[in-house]
Amino acid sequence: MTSQRNGARRGLARIVAVCLLAVGLVGTGPAAAETPTTAGGPVVVPVQTTGPADRRFNLVFMGDGYTAAEMPAFRADLERHLNTLWSIEPFASYRSYVNVWAVEVPSAESGVDCDPGLAAPVRDTALDMGFWGGCNPDSVQRLLTVDSAKAGALADLVPGTSRANRQIVALAHSSTYGGAGGSYATASGGNALSSLITPHEIGHSLGGLQDEYDYYARGVPGGAYSGPEPSSTHHTLLTEDQMRDERAKWWRWLGEESESGGVIGRHEGGLYSTEGVWRPSRHSLMKTLGYAFDQVEREVMVRAISAKVNLVQDHTPNTAPIGADRTVWVDTLHPVGGALSVTWKLDGRALTTRGARTVDLRRLDLSPGIHTLTATVTDPTPFVRDPAVRASTALTRTVGWTVDTSLTTRDGTVRAAFTGHTPTGAPVGAGTVVHADTTHPADRVPAVHWSLDGRPVHPSGRNDRDLDLGSLDLAPESHTLTARIPGTGEELSWTVDARPASAAYELSAPLRTVRRPGRPVEYVYDGAFTMRLTARDDQEGAVVSQFRVNGDGWYTYYGWPTDADAPFRFSPSGTVIDDLVYGKLGRSRAVPWDDATPDYGTHTVEYRTIDAAGNVSRARSFLVTLVEPGR
């Protein structure tokens, strides 16, 4: 939940709002604070480096209540959070825009304050994290707070980061459910659901997204919305016809199959109200943990992530006129999910460059005098449909040069060599856009030649710096990709993992099993049953498993809310845990006042995997028939 609406604050020095299935937090400590120190002292560890910190969006993780001996547990919890984050769009496609840092600071004692109850002890930890809003009896258990001044001081240890280009996520050494969102996000490190809180909280703090659930206090329906048209991008009072007529809110996405299940339309409830306000999808990550961002939210998040970086990373200097006897270049960012578009214009007229990152002015036969050259870099992602978002500086950047044909470029020798490139230390997925940038001699354009398993492959257009593996229809096996600069001996090599991880399921004993030719196997139950999903991959790295029922949204498998090692439990009406409902077979049910009527009959359960390289496996399925007890 965002800071739009405050919860109980009496005696809370660091709290401003309830958040998600947890509570929101915006740090309000002093502007400066001493860096927390322990016997071991804080250590900054780069977890993922995609570029200079001042040119990237930086996620800064830190742990609290992990002793020096328990630091491996912090690293394991962090890895689990990241594995989940990279499986969710748009983080999956824009992972290359993000640096990840861990600030490791051991605590004197294990655990955090008031965990799990107010009677639990206050512990000596580096960041003073605590449940119950910092042990406040007027708060709620799941509000997990952090000393904002100490967290900020730790984050300041990461060179090149600032409040403007980073998001702090503090993980508590606890298996109790809890978290918070706002300027700083918190989550319990060891709870089954905690890794799903992180993307939701980043949705709040980075994207300005609002909560879509229809309650403020757990177990209490929110009542009717009585305010004006919400400023929230994904809430409205308008009908679908009004949205289309006024070209307002999510009118461009109406009727689309939602990424989080169902169809994008007008679904009642949100902003902590049960009625009188509508959201785009039946459920999404901003309503129910486990589902994806829908397209409306995803578009917001693409803009938010992209606004933290500059699509143009470097270019031919343009502080003074340049001669017409040289090449002119731009270096761009490289989304994992798709190459950026570059168009060039000379004196306002488009050049036929077909996406090339470098233009050789000598080939343009310029007339004597002064000319204007521009390069416009745009992200053509299908995740964005709003032209205003596409034209914003987040997704479009233009660089210009004054070209004076009377000038002569100084003779300088620049050796053709590779500079930035997709990391070679881990396999890349079959749908990845792999990139290889080069130096920029003024007198020529170094070519990049690509080959796959020894056979030449060619990028589309004249942009030979990006190769879209998804366009190659790779066989599901391991491949070797190389990029080289002819005549230089410069070569890069990647392992391409084109074989998705495999998935398997294990169910509790059914009443009977039915096998029919041409149909998935069918299991018959007259009550609750459990499902465990497992995955196997021939490459290193964690695998995220997902499932969906009757074609609804894909749902991240995390075990069971009270035990990550327990299987997921389906039941006719769902299981109520802490005033939320999990595992209703058939039509989903999120809160106790949702329809609990059992959906008797046959249901299709599909399952799939997303591996560390980003490969998504083909969905497989089985059938479950739910019959009334005694029949």
Buried (B, 14 or more C-beta within 10 A) or exposed (E): BBBBBEBBBEEBEBBBBBBBBBBBBBBBBEEEBEBBEBEBEBEBEEBBBBBEBEBBBBBBBBBBBBBEEBBEBBBEBBBBBBBBBBBBBBBBBBBBBBBBBBBBBBBEBBBBBBBBEEEBEEBEBBBBBBBBBBBBEEBBBBBBBBBBBBBBBBBBBBEBBEEEBBBBBBBBBBBBBBBBBBBBBBBBBBBBBBBBBBBBBBBBBBBBBBBBBBBBEBEEBBBEBEEEEBEBBBBBBBEBEBBBEEEEBBBBBBEBEBBBBBBBBBBEBBBBBBBBBBBBBBBBBBBBBBBBBBBBBBBBBBBBBBBBBBBBBBBBEEEEBBBBBBBBBBBBBBBBBBBBBBBBBBEEEEBEBEBBBBBBBBEBEBEEEEBEBBBBBBBEBEBBBBEEBBEBEBBBBBBEBEBBBEBEBEEEEEEBEBEBBBEBEBBBBBBBBBBBBBBBBBBBBBEBBBBBBEEEBEBEBBBBBBBBBBEBEBEEEBBEBBBBBEEEEBEBEBBBBBBBBBBEBEBBEBEEEEEEEEEBEBBBBBEBBBBBBEBEBEBEBBBBBBBBBBEBBBBBBBBBBBEBEEBBBBBBBBBBBEEBBBBBBBBBBBBBBBEBEBBBEBBBBBBBBBBBBBBBBEBBBBBBBBBEEEE
